[in-house]
Amino acid sequence: MLPLHRLLSRSSPLTSPPSLRLLSSAAKPSPSRLEALRQRLASEGEGADLVDFAGDPSHSPAVKPKNRKHVPSKKALPKPPWLRVQPAKSPEYDKLHSTVRSLGLATVCEEARCPNIGECWGGRNEDGTKGAATATVMIMGDTCTRGCSFCAVKTSRRPPPLDADEPEKVAKAVGEWGLDYVVLTSVDRDDVPDQGSGHFAATVRAIKALKPGMLVEALTPDFRGDRSLVDAVATSGLDVYAHNVETVERLQRRMRDKRANYWQSLNVLRGAKEAAPGLVTKTSIMLGVGETDADITQTLADLRSVDVDVVTFGQYLQPSKRHMPVKKYVTPEEFDEWRVKAEEMGFLYVASGPLVRSSYKAGEFFIKNVVEKRRAGKEVKAE
């Protein structure tokens, strides 16, 4: 609202607007003063309205009008042709889907709306040829206690309690699928005293008891940086310990829940390797969220400083209009350049492409080879 002396200097219709009547009522001027004010306003000309008194918000940057609908500053970027994926339908897909449903399990493939679900569950390679079916099982429920701006998984401060029978259910499911490499991941469970680390370890042990030769990769939360919880999972018998830094240091607060941070994630990866030196450690970075080349290069250097073995690069895809928008669609050629760069920096394996995800099957055959060589005490060279 403008000061009274400015109100008196602006033109107005003969009838005083609501804002002026409120001022008049609050000040309770005498009838003679009110009549004099009306006459003055009438004599200064016609054509003014309430906007003249309140000020036009579009011409006054300091004024922020209330109750205005949010209008996006620009339209979402159109998806490029290289992001087309195969339809999620095949006999293999239906069989895996049926097993997941019958045992009441959750998969990150579905919950996170992974674009590769048709290829992985359908047992097809990128060129359409038949391959091994792969699924990433999400344990500890389908509801996360954290809310990251890039993630489509449901959130709640108090998710349903953990299913004590889930470790055995998961072991049974992966046994029925006939896999020799399985990826386990989970939501964050800050509501559980050990944040789910014991449940994670129990699931790994159940799988190993049923299928001793099966290789198990665990893509874990950060457990709020508690090294004892990281150690419990790292020493449970798994073969690959994965934890995602998600993005470069500069963009952590923009993308991740406030309880997560870059250096905490690096320490999780360092701790896993220190707890079980034979483990393969792995992480993933999303591109297209506003990072620079310098940001990515520094992130790779930081990952190598804690002896991370495998890194994957993938395109960030906005799950819905409520989530963080895509800043850029990175081309396949750029992804290939980052693959070469990371390999030159000493990573054992790099999967890099628009549709690559941290648990994507592209690198599993190579990782399997790395694990088996380490078990045999053989030297492992970068691919």
C-alpha positions in Angstrom: 0.0 0.0 0.0 1.3 3.4 -0.9 1.8 6.2 1.7 -1.2 8.5 2.2 0.6 11.6 0.8 1.1 9.6 -2.5 -2.5 8.5 -2.5 -3.5 12.2 -2.4 -1.3 13.0 -5.5 -2.7 10.2 -7.7 -5.9 10.6 -9.8 -9.0 8.6 -9.0 -12.7 8.2 -9.9 -15.1 10.1 -7.8 -16.0 7.0 -5.8 -13.2 6.2 -3.4 -11.8 2.6 -3.8 -12.0 0.0 -1.0 -8.4 0.6 0.0 -9.1 4.3 0.5 -12.3 3.6 2.5 -10.2 1.4 4.8 -7.7 4.2 5.4 -10.5 6.6 6.0 -12.2 4.3 8.5 -9.0 3.7 10.4 -8.1 7.3 10.6 -11.7 8.5 11.2 -11.3 11.9 9.6 -14.0 14.6 10.2 -16.9 14.8 7.6 -15.5 18.1 6.3 -12.0 16.7 5.7 -13.5 13.6 4.0 -15.6 15.8 1.7 -12.6 18.0 0.8 -10.6 14.9 -0.1 -13.3 13.6 -2.4 -13.6 16.9 -4.1 -9.8 17.0 -4.7 -9.7 13.6 -6.1 -12.6 14.3 -8.5 -10.9 17.5 -9.6 -7.7 15.7 -10.6 -9.3 13.9 -13.4 -10.8 10.5 -14.2 -9.5 7.2 -15.5 -7.6 6.0 -12.5 -8.5 2.8 -10.7 -7.5 0.6 -7.8 -4.2 -0.4 -9.5 -3.2 3.3 -9.6 -3.5 3.4 -5.8 -2.0 0.0 -5.0 0.7 0.3 -7.7 1.0 -2.0 -10.8 2.9 -5.1 -9.7 4.2 -5.6 -13.3 5.9 -2.3 -13.1 7.1 -2.5 -9.5 9.7 -5.2 -8.9 9.6 -4.7 -5.2 5.9 -5.7 -5.0 5.1 -9.4 -5.0 1.4 -9.9 -5.6 -0.2 -12.7 -3.6 -2.4 -15.6 -4.8 -1.1 -15.6 -8.3 -0.8 -18.9 -10.1 2.7 -20.1 -10.7 3.7 -19.8 -14.3 6.8 -21.7 -15.4 9.5 -19.4 -16.7 9.9 -21.6 -19.8 8.6 -24.8 -21.3 10.2 -28.2 -20.5 12.9 -29.2 -22.9 11.7 -31.6 -25.6 13.1 -35.1 -25.4 15.6 -36.0 -28.1 15.2 -39.1 -30.3 18.0 -41.0 -28.6 15.9 -41.4 -25.4 13.4 -43.7 -27.0 13.1 -47.0 -25.2 11.7 -50.5 -25.9 8.1 -51.2 -24.7 7.9 -53.1 -21.4 6.2 -56.2 -22.8 7.5 -59.8 -23.4 7.0 -63.3 -22.0 10.1 -62.8 -19.8 8.9 -59.5 -18.5 5.5 -61.0 -17.6 7.1 -63.9 -15.8 9.3 -61.7 -13.7 6.5 -59.2 -13.0 4.3 -62.1 -11.8 6.9 -63.4 -9.4 7.5 -59.9 -7.9 3.7 -59.5 -7.4 3.1 -62.9 -5.9 5.8 -62.4 -3.3 4.8 -58.9 -2.4 8.2 -57.4 -3.4 9.1 -54.0 -4.7 11.6 -53.2 -7.4 13.3 -49.9 -8.1 12.7 -50.6 -11.7 9.0 -49.8 -11.1 9.1 -47.4 -8.2 11.7 -45.1 -9.8 10.1 -45.5 -13.3 13.3 -46.7 -14.8 13.3 -46.3 -18.6 15.2 -49.6 -19.1 12.5 -51.9 -17.5 11.4 -53.4 -20.8 15.0 -54.2 -21.8 16.2 -55.5 -18.4 13.1 -57.5 -17.4 12.5 -58.7 -20.9 16.0 -60.2 -21.1 16.9 -58.2 -24.2 20.1 -56.4 -25.1 20.3 -52.9 -26.6 20.4 -54.4 -30.1 17.2 -56.4 -29.5 19.0 -59.8 -29.2 18.1 -62.1 -26.3 20.1 -61.7 -23.1 19.8 -62.4 -19.4 16.8 -60.9 -17.5 17.9 -58.6 -14.8 15.9 -56.8 -12.0 16.9 -54.6 -9.1 15.0 -55.6 -6.0 14.1 -52.7 -3.7 13.9 -54.0 -0.1 12.5 -52.3 3.0 9.3 -51.2 1.4 8.4 -48.7 -1.4 8.2 -45.6 0.8 11.3 -43.5 1.6 11.8 -41.2 4.6 13.7 -38.7 2.5 12.5 -36.4 -0.3 15.0 -35.7 -3.1 14.0 -33.4 -5.9 14.9 -35.9 -8.6 13.3 -39.0 -7.3 9.9 -40.5 -8.0 9.7 -42.9 -5.0 7.0 -42.2 -2.5 8.0 -40.5 0.8 6.7 -40.5 4.3 8.1 -39.7 7.8 6.7 -43.0 9.1 6.6 -45.7 6.4 5.1 -49.1 7.2 7.3 -51.4 9.4 9.8 -53.6 7.8 8.7 -57.1 6.8 10.8 -59.6 8.8 10.2 -62.3 6.2 11.4 -60.2 3.3 15.0 -61.5 3.2 13.7 -65.1 2.7 11.1 -63.9 0.1 13.8 -62.0 -1.9 16.1 -65.1 -1.8 13.3 -67.3 -3.1 12.4 -64.8 -5.8 15.9 -64.4 -7.2 16.3 -68.2 -7.1 13.2 -68.6 -9.2 14.5 -66.1 -11.7 17.6 -68.2 -12.4 20.0 -65.3 -12.1 23.7 -65.4 -11.3 24.0 -61.7 -10.5 21.4 -59.7 -8.5 21.2 -56.1 -7.4 19.6 -55.1 -4.1 18.7 -51.6 -3.3 16.4 -49.8 -0.8 14.6 -46.7 0.2 16.1 -44.7 3.1 14.7 -45.8 6.5 15.7 -43.1 8.9 12.8 -44.2 11.1 14.5 -47.5 11.9 17.1 -47.6 14.7 19.8 -49.2 12.5 18.4 -47.5 9.4 17.8 -50.8 7.8 21.4 -52.0 7.7 20.6 -55.2 9.5 17.8 -56.0 7.1 20.1 -55.4 4.2 22.8 -57.7 5.6 20.1 -60.4 6.4 18.9 -60.3 2.8 22.4 -60.7 1.4 23.0 -63.7 3.8 19.7 -65.3 2.8 20.6 -65.1 -0.9 24.1 -66.5 -0.3 22.7 -69.4 1.8 20.3 -70.4 -1.0 22.6 -69.6 -3.9 26.2 -69.5 -2.7 27.6 -68.8 -6.2 25.3 -65.9 -6.9 27.0 -62.5 -7.0 25.2 -59.9 -5.0 25.5 -56.1 -5.5 24.0 -53.8 -2.8 23.1 -50.3 -3.7 22.7 -48.8 -0.2 21.6 -45.6 1.5 24.2 -43.5 3.3 23.1 -44.6 6.7 23.8 -41.0 7.8 27.5 -41.7 7.6 27.5 -44.2 10.5 30.5 -46.4 9.7 29.3 -49.3 11.9 26.2 -49.6 9.8 28.2 -49.4 6.6 30.5 -52.1 7.9 27.6 -54.4 8.7 26.5 -54.4 5.1 30.0 -54.5 3.6 30.9 -57.6 5.6 27.7 -59.5 5.0 29.0 -61.5 2.1 28.1 -59.2 -0.8 30.4 -58.8 -3.8 29.8 -55.2 -4.9 29.0 -52.2 -2.6 27.3 -49.4 -4.5 26.3 -46.0 -3.2 25.4 -43.1 -5.4 26.8 -39.6 -5.0 24.1 -38.7 -7.5 25.5 -35.4 -8.7 28.5 -33.0 -8.4 29.3 -31.3 -5.0 28.0 -27.9 -6.1 24.5 -29.2 -6.8 24.0 -31.5 -3.9 21.7 -29.2 -1.9 19.6 -28.6 -5.0 19.0 -32.3 -5.7 19.3 -34.3 -2.5 17.5 -34.4 0.8 19.2 -32.2 3.4 20.3 -35.3 5.4 22.5 -36.4 2.5 25.7 -34.7 1.3 28.6 -35.2 -1.0 31.4 -35.9 1.5 29.2 -38.2 3.6 28.6 -40.3 0.5 32.3 -40.4 -0.3 33.0 -41.6 3.2 30.4 -44.4 2.8 32.3 -45.6 -0.2 35.7 -45.3 1.5 34.3 -47.1 4.6 33.0 -50.0 2.6 36.3 -50.6 0.9 38.2 -50.3 4.2 35.8 -52.8 5.9 36.1 -55.4 3.1 39.1 -54.6 0.8 38.1 -57.2 -1.8 34.8 -55.5 -2.5 34.2 -53.7 -5.8 32.8 -50.3 -5.0 30.6 -48.4 -7.4 28.7 -45.1 -7.8 26.6 -43.2 -10.2 26.3 -39.6 -11.5 23.3 -38.0 -13.2 24.1 -35.5 -16.0 21.9 -32.8 -17.4 21.1 -31.0 -14.1 23.4 -27.9 -14.4 26.8 -29.4 -13.9 29.9 -28.1 -15.7 32.8 -30.1 -17.1 35.0 -28.9 -14.3 32.4 -30.1 -11.8 32.4 -33.6 -13.3 36.2 -33.9 -13.6 36.6 -32.9 -9.9 33.9 -35.5 -8.9 35.8 -38.2 -10.7 39.0 -37.2 -9.0 37.3 -37.3 -5.6 35.9 -40.8 -6.3 39.2 -42.1 -7.3 40.7 -40.7 -4.1 38.5 -43.1 -2.1 39.3 -46.0 -4.5 35.9 -46.3 -6.2 36.2 -49.0 -8.9 33.1 -48.4 -11.1 31.2 -45.3 -12.1 28.1 -44.9 -14.3 26.8 -41.8 -16.0 23.2 -41.4 -17.1 20.8 -38.7 -18.2 18.5 -37.2 -15.5 14.9 -37.5 -16.6 12.2 -35.5 -14.8 9.7 -38.0 -13.4 6.9 -35.5 -13.2 6.2 -31.7 -13.3 6.6 -31.6 -9.6 10.2 -32.7 -9.8 13.3 -30.8 -10.7 13.4 -29.9 -14.4 16.1 -31.1 -16.9 18.7 -28.4 -17.6 20.2 -30.2 -20.6 19.9 -33.4 -22.6 23.5 -34.7 -22.9 24.3 -36.2 -26.3 25.5 -39.8 -26.7 28.8 -38.4 -28.0 29.3 -36.4 -24.8 28.5 -39.5 -22.7 31.1 -41.4 -24.6 33.7 -38.6 -24.0 33.1 -39.0 -20.2 33.5 -42.7 -20.5 36.9 -42.3 -22.1 37.9 -39.6 -19.5 36.9 -41.8 -16.5 38.7 -44.8 -17.9 41.9 -42.7 -18.3 41.6 -41.7 -14.6 41.8 -45.4 -13.6 38.2 -46.7 -13.1 38.0 -50.4 -13.7 34.7 -50.1 -15.5 32.6 -47.1 -16.8 29.0 -47.4 -18.1 28.1 -44.1 -19.8 25.0 -43.3 -21.8 21.7 -41.4 -21.8 19.7 -44.4 -20.4 22.3 -46.0 -18.2 21.3 -46.2 -14.5 23.4 -47.2 -11.5 21.9 -50.7 -11.5 21.7 -51.1 -15.2 22.8 -54.5 -16.5 25.4 -53.0 -19.0 28.3 -53.4 -16.6 27.3 -56.5 -14.7 29.1 -59.0 -16.9 32.3 -57.1 -16.6 31.9 -56.6 -12.8 31.2 -60.3 -12.5 34.5 -61.0 -14.2 36.3 -58.5 -11.9 34.8 -60.2 -8.8 35.7 -63.7 -9.9 39.3 -62.6 -10.7 39.7 -61.0 -7.3 38.4 -64.1 -5.6 41.0 -66.0 -7.4 43.7 -63.5 -6.5 44.4 -62.5 -10.1 45.3 -59.0 -11.2 42.4 -56.9 -12.5 43.0 -54.4 -15.3 40.7 -51.6 -16.4 38.5 -52.4 -19.4 
